Amino acid sequence: MRKILIIGIGVGNPDYLTVQAIEALNRVDVFFIPDKGTEKKALRALRETILARFIKDAGYKSVGVAIPKRRAAGDDYRGSVDDWHGALTENYESLFARHLGEGQVGGFLVWGDPMLYDSTLRIMEKLQVEVEVIPGITAVQALAARHKIALNRIGEPVLVTTGRKAMEGLPEGTDSVVMLDGEQAFAHVPGDYDIFWGAYLGTKDEILVSGRLADVKGEIEDKRSKARAAHGWIMDTYLLRRRT
Ligand SMILES: C[S@@+](CC[C@H](N)C(=O)[O-])C[C@H]1O[C@@H](n2cnc3c(N)ncnc32)[C@H](O)[C@@H]1O
């Protein structure tokens, strides 16, 4: 059976790679590198920097993977994701057959950690491959480290959710980390919060803002839209901590 290493590479800073990840990189014969437009071009460049910096023997192969566009979700978000996963699975099946010989090891460099808002594990489950997972530093960890905060309050839970869900409302009495937010959900969340916001975490373009949401909301919106226009893409994560 073919072996696939799913390697968490952390978010943005090559120094976030663990020793285990570096060792795994050096076991891979063929890397499969997804390519998804402008945003992914920047991420792809970082992945290539990682390969050049950490791999001792440059005998590996790199195969670009064209990622099909997900159809607009409308009111069927799960259906659109399932169809997209189906198309990706077929794609990978034929790529493995074409590029990965019996006994060879394939590798995926997953942004952050593969267990958090990433489809690689779900897609590999559907294929006849043996998988090994190497954890990485998530955007949530990078956010907390850069703001020098503990994520949870003593003995309290933290919800990790998406911008889409946050727009529907956040649960009472729980702090929330919001990811995948294309809508600037923080600007619409009712209630009195402190926000710890970070964009391009771990990279040279990192931006951090924190404070009472009502006071810093405008500043974040402004910085966010300017940065997005300048780079052509943005990735941001934030903690909303209810004020007591
Ligand atoms: C598809 S998810 C991938 C999460 C990733 N697997 C992880 O472990 O953090 C992409 C989302 O992660 C967050 N994210 C990833 N990299 C980030 C970064 N460098 N700075 C801020 N947020 C980031 C953003 O919320 C972005 O929309």
The ligand as a MOL file (V3000), in Angstrom:
LIG
                    3D

  0  0  0     0  0            999 V3000
M  V30 BEGIN CTAB
M  V30 COUNTS 27 29 0 0 0
M  V30 BEGIN ATOM
M  V30 1 C -8.5300 26.3460 5.9180 0
M  V30 2 S -8.2040 27.0010 7.4940 0 CHG=1
M  V30 3 C -6.7210 26.2100 7.8910 0
M  V30 4 C -6.4040 26.1870 9.3770 0
M  V30 5 C -5.0810 25.5140 9.6450 0
M  V30 6 N -5.1470 24.0950 9.3510 0
M  V30 7 C -4.5900 25.7090 11.0790 0
M  V30 8 O -4.1760 24.7200 11.6940 0
M  V30 9 O -4.5840 26.8440 11.5470 0 CHG=-1
M  V30 10 C -7.7210 28.6220 7.0710 0
M  V30 11 C -8.0120 29.6070 8.1840 0
M  V30 12 O -7.0110 29.4840 9.1850 0
M  V30 13 C -6.6950 30.7420 9.7070 0
M  V30 14 N -5.2860 31.0300 9.4010 0
M  V30 15 C -4.4310 30.2300 8.7570 0
M  V30 16 N -3.2230 30.7860 8.6700 0
M  V30 17 C -3.3130 31.9830 9.2770 0
M  V30 18 C -2.3880 33.0190 9.5110 0
M  V30 19 N -1.1130 32.9320 9.1010 0
M  V30 20 N -2.8270 34.1150 10.1820 0
M  V30 21 C -4.0950 34.2080 10.5980 0
M  V30 22 N -5.0130 33.2560 10.4060 0
M  V30 23 C -4.6280 32.1480 9.7490 0
M  V30 24 C -7.6400 31.7480 9.0550 0
M  V30 25 O -8.7730 31.8860 9.8640 0
M  V30 26 C -7.9580 31.0460 7.7650 0
M  V30 27 O -9.1920 31.4980 7.2230 0
M  V30 END ATOM
M  V30 BEGIN BOND
M  V30 1 1 1 2
M  V30 2 1 2 3
M  V30 3 1 2 10
M  V30 4 1 3 4
M  V30 5 1 4 5
M  V30 6 1 5 6
M  V30 7 1 5 7
M  V30 8 2 7 8
M  V30 9 1 7 9
M  V30 10 1 10 11
M  V30 11 1 11 12
M  V30 12 1 11 26
M  V30 13 1 12 13
M  V30 14 1 13 14
M  V30 15 1 13 24
M  V30 16 1 14 15
M  V30 17 1 14 23
M  V30 18 2 15 16
M  V30 19 1 16 17
M  V30 20 1 17 18
M  V30 21 2 17 23
M  V30 22 1 18 19
M  V30 23 2 18 20
M  V30 24 1 20 21
M  V30 25 2 21 22
M  V30 26 1 22 23
M  V30 27 1 24 25
M  V30 28 1 24 26
M  V30 29 1 26 27
M  V30 END BOND
M  V30 END CTAB
M  END
